[in-house]
Amino acid sequence: MKNMHMKISGDSLTITVDLSQAYGKSGSGKNIIIASSEGNQSIPGKEEIKIGLNIYKKAPDNQ
């Protein structure tokens, strides 16, 4: 996982992402990746529950 931290408290899942980070362009080159689960992943302690998360912003046209 990139720039993504999960915490379970009771029946709630909290996901923390540092929005100031950037991990380069997406495969298409249209977006800048901020955070990613890098596919579907099990939630720690709840292996039967999966998460798939991508957080991105539009890439500037001149890059």
CNS distance restraints for C-alpha pairs under 8 A (distance, minus, plus):
assign (resid   1 and name CA) (resid  35 and name CA) 7.76 0.50 0.50
assign (resid   1 and name CA) (resid  36 and name CA) 5.87 0.50 0.50
assign (resid   1 and name CA) (resid  37 and name CA) 4.54 0.50 0.50
assign (resid   1 and name CA) (resid  38 and name CA) 5.74 0.50 0.50
assign (resid   2 and name CA) (resid  35 and name CA) 5.25 0.50 0.50
assign (resid   2 and name CA) (resid  36 and name CA) 5.22 0.50 0.50
assign (resid   2 and name CA) (resid  37 and name CA) 6.40 0.50 0.50
assign (resid   2 and name CA) (resid  38 and name CA) 7.42 0.50 0.50
assign (resid   3 and name CA) (resid  17 and name CA) 5.80 0.50 0.50
assign (resid   3 and name CA) (resid  18 and name CA) 6.50 0.50 0.50
assign (resid   3 and name CA) (resid  21 and name CA) 7.52 0.50 0.50
assign (resid   3 and name CA) (resid  34 and name CA) 7.25 0.50 0.50
assign (resid   3 and name CA) (resid  35 and name CA) 5.04 0.50 0.50
assign (resid   3 and name CA) (resid  36 and name CA) 7.01 0.50 0.50
assign (resid   4 and name CA) (resid  15 and name CA) 6.73 0.50 0.50
assign (resid   4 and name CA) (resid  16 and name CA) 5.84 0.50 0.50
assign (resid   4 and name CA) (resid  17 and name CA) 5.07 0.50 0.50
assign (resid   4 and name CA) (resid  18 and name CA) 7.74 0.50 0.50
assign (resid   4 and name CA) (resid  35 and name CA) 6.07 0.50 0.50
assign (resid   4 and name CA) (resid  36 and name CA) 6.82 0.50 0.50
assign (resid   4 and name CA) (resid  37 and name CA) 7.06 0.50 0.50
assign (resid   5 and name CA) (resid  15 and name CA) 5.61 0.50 0.50
assign (resid   5 and name CA) (resid  16 and name CA) 5.14 0.50 0.50
assign (resid   5 and name CA) (resid  17 and name CA) 6.72 0.50 0.50
assign (resid   6 and name CA) (resid  13 and name CA) 6.79 0.50 0.50
assign (resid   6 and name CA) (resid  14 and name CA) 5.65 0.50 0.50
assign (resid   6 and name CA) (resid  15 and name CA) 4.60 0.50 0.50
assign (resid   6 and name CA) (resid  16 and name CA) 6.47 0.50 0.50
assign (resid   6 and name CA) (resid  43 and name CA) 7.70 0.50 0.50
assign (resid   6 and name CA) (resid  44 and name CA) 7.90 0.50 0.50
assign (resid   7 and name CA) (resid  13 and name CA) 5.73 0.50 0.50
assign (resid   7 and name CA) (resid  14 and name CA) 5.14 0.50 0.50
assign (resid   7 and name CA) (resid  15 and name CA) 6.56 0.50 0.50
assign (resid   8 and name CA) (resid  12 and name CA) 5.70 0.50 0.50
assign (resid   8 and name CA) (resid  13 and name CA) 4.60 0.50 0.50
assign (resid   8 and name CA) (resid  14 and name CA) 6.31 0.50 0.50
assign (resid   9 and name CA) (resid  13 and name CA) 6.48 0.50 0.50
assign (resid   9 and name CA) (resid  14 and name CA) 7.78 0.50 0.50
assign (resid  17 and name CA) (resid  35 and name CA) 6.81 0.50 0.50
assign (resid  18 and name CA) (resid  34 and name CA) 7.90 0.50 0.50
assign (resid  19 and name CA) (resid  34 and name CA) 6.46 0.50 0.50
assign (resid  20 and name CA) (resid  34 and name CA) 7.74 0.50 0.50
assign (resid  21 and name CA) (resid  34 and name CA) 5.65 0.50 0.50
assign (resid  21 and name CA) (resid  35 and name CA) 7.87 0.50 0.50
assign (resid  22 and name CA) (resid  32 and name CA) 6.56 0.50 0.50
assign (resid  22 and name CA) (resid  33 and name CA) 5.75 0.50 0.50
assign (resid  22 and name CA) (resid  34 and name CA) 4.64 0.50 0.50
assign (resid  22 and name CA) (resid  35 and name CA) 7.60 0.50 0.50
assign (resid  23 and name CA) (resid  32 and name CA) 6.92 0.50 0.50
assign (resid  23 and name CA) (resid  33 and name CA) 5.32 0.50 0.50
assign (resid  23 and name CA) (resid  34 and name CA) 6.00 0.50 0.50
assign (resid  23 and name CA) (resid  35 and name CA) 7.58 0.50 0.50
assign (resid  24 and name CA) (resid  32 and name CA) 5.45 0.50 0.50
assign (resid  24 and name CA) (resid  33 and name CA) 5.85 0.50 0.50
assign (resid  25 and name CA) (resid  29 and name CA) 5.15 0.50 0.50
assign (resid  25 and name CA) (resid  30 and name CA) 7.03 0.50 0.50
assign (resid  25 and name CA) (resid  31 and name CA) 5.56 0.50 0.50
assign (resid  25 and name CA) (resid  32 and name CA) 4.41 0.50 0.50
assign (resid  25 and name CA) (resid  33 and name CA) 5.98 0.50 0.50
assign (resid  25 and name CA) (resid  59 and name CA) 7.32 0.50 0.50
assign (resid  26 and name CA) (resid  30 and name CA) 6.56 0.50 0.50
assign (resid  26 and name CA) (resid  31 and name CA) 5.40 0.50 0.50
assign (resid  26 and name CA) (resid  32 and name CA) 5.92 0.50 0.50
assign (resid  26 and name CA) (resid  33 and name CA) 6.09 0.50 0.50
assign (resid  29 and name CA) (resid  59 and name CA) 7.40 0.50 0.50
assign (resid  30 and name CA) (resid  58 and name CA) 6.22 0.50 0.50
assign (resid  30 and name CA) (resid  59 and name CA) 5.50 0.50 0.50
assign (resid  31 and name CA) (resid  56 and name CA) 6.20 0.50 0.50
assign (resid  31 and name CA) (resid  57 and name CA) 5.50 0.50 0.50
assign (resid  31 and name CA) (resid  58 and name CA) 4.40 0.50 0.50
assign (resid  31 and name CA) (resid  59 and name CA) 4.52 0.50 0.50
assign (resid  32 and name CA) (resid  56 and name CA) 5.47 0.50 0.50
assign (resid  32 and name CA) (resid  57 and name CA) 5.34 0.50 0.50
assign (resid  32 and name CA) (resid  58 and name CA) 6.11 0.50 0.50
assign (resid  32 and name CA) (resid  59 and name CA) 5.35 0.50 0.50
assign (resid  33 and name CA) (resid  54 and name CA) 7.56 0.50 0.50
assign (resid  33 and name CA) (resid  55 and name CA) 6.31 0.50 0.50
assign (resid  33 and name CA) (resid  56 and name CA) 4.50 0.50 0.50
assign (resid  33 and name CA) (resid  57 and name CA) 6.77 0.50 0.50
assign (resid  34 and name CA) (resid  54 and name CA) 7.83 0.50 0.50
assign (resid  34 and name CA) (resid  55 and name CA) 5.43 0.50 0.50
assign (resid  34 and name CA) (resid  56 and name CA) 5.05 0.50 0.50
assign (resid  34 and name CA) (resid  57 and name CA) 7.33 0.50 0.50
assign (resid  35 and name CA) (resid  53 and name CA) 7.74 0.50 0.50
assign (resid  35 and name CA) (resid  54 and name CA) 5.90 0.50 0.50
assign (resid  35 and name CA) (resid  55 and name CA) 5.06 0.50 0.50
assign (resid  35 and name CA) (resid  56 and name CA) 6.91 0.50 0.50
assign (resid  36 and name CA) (resid  52 and name CA) 7.90 0.50 0.50
assign (resid  36 and name CA) (resid  53 and name CA) 5.49 0.50 0.50
assign (resid  36 and name CA) (resid  54 and name CA) 4.48 0.50 0.50
assign (resid  36 and name CA) (resid  55 and name CA) 6.27 0.50 0.50
assign (resid  37 and name CA) (resid  41 and name CA) 6.71 0.50 0.50
assign (resid  37 and name CA) (resid  51 and name CA) 7.50 0.50 0.50
assign (resid  37 and name CA) (resid  52 and name CA) 5.82 0.50 0.50
assign (resid  37 and name CA) (resid  53 and name CA) 5.20 0.50 0.50
assign (resid  37 and name CA) (resid  54 and name CA) 6.61 0.50 0.50
assign (resid  38 and name CA) (resid  52 and name CA) 7.46 0.50 0.50
assign (resid  38 and name CA) (resid  53 and name CA) 7.58 0.50 0.50
assign (resid  38 and name CA) (resid  54 and name CA) 7.79 0.50 0.50
assign (resid  39 and name CA) (resid  52 and name CA) 5.58 0.50 0.50
assign (resid  39 and name CA) (resid  53 and name CA) 7.48 0.50 0.50
assign (resid  40 and name CA) (resid  50 and name CA) 6.05 0.50 0.50
assign (resid  40 and name CA) (resid  51 and name CA) 5.27 0.50 0.50
assign (resid  40 and name CA) (resid  52 and name CA) 4.37 0.50 0.50
assign (resid  40 and name CA) (resid  53 and name CA) 7.71 0.50 0.50
assign (resid  41 and name CA) (resid  50 and name CA) 5.28 0.50 0.50
assign (resid  41 and name CA) (resid  51 and name CA) 5.32 0.50 0.50
assign (resid  41 and name CA) (resid  52 and name CA) 6.44 0.50 0.50
assign (resid  42 and name CA) (resid  46 and name CA) 6.87 0.50 0.50
assign (resid  42 and name CA) (resid  47 and name CA) 4.94 0.50 0.50
assign (resid  42 and name CA) (resid  48 and name CA) 6.75 0.50 0.50
assign (resid  42 and name CA) (resid  49 and name CA) 5.74 0.50 0.50
assign (resid  42 and name CA) (resid  50 and name CA) 4.41 0.50 0.50
assign (resid  42 and name CA) (resid  51 and name CA) 6.32 0.50 0.50
assign (resid  43 and name CA) (resid  47 and name CA) 5.73 0.50 0.50
assign (resid  43 and name CA) (resid  48 and name CA) 7.83 0.50 0.50
assign (resid  43 and name CA) (resid  49 and name CA) 5.91 0.50 0.50
assign (resid  43 and name CA) (resid  50 and name CA) 5.86 0.50 0.50
assign (resid  43 and name CA) (resid  51 and name CA) 6.74 0.50 0.50
assign (resid  59 and name CA) (resid  63 and name CA) 7.25 0.50 0.50
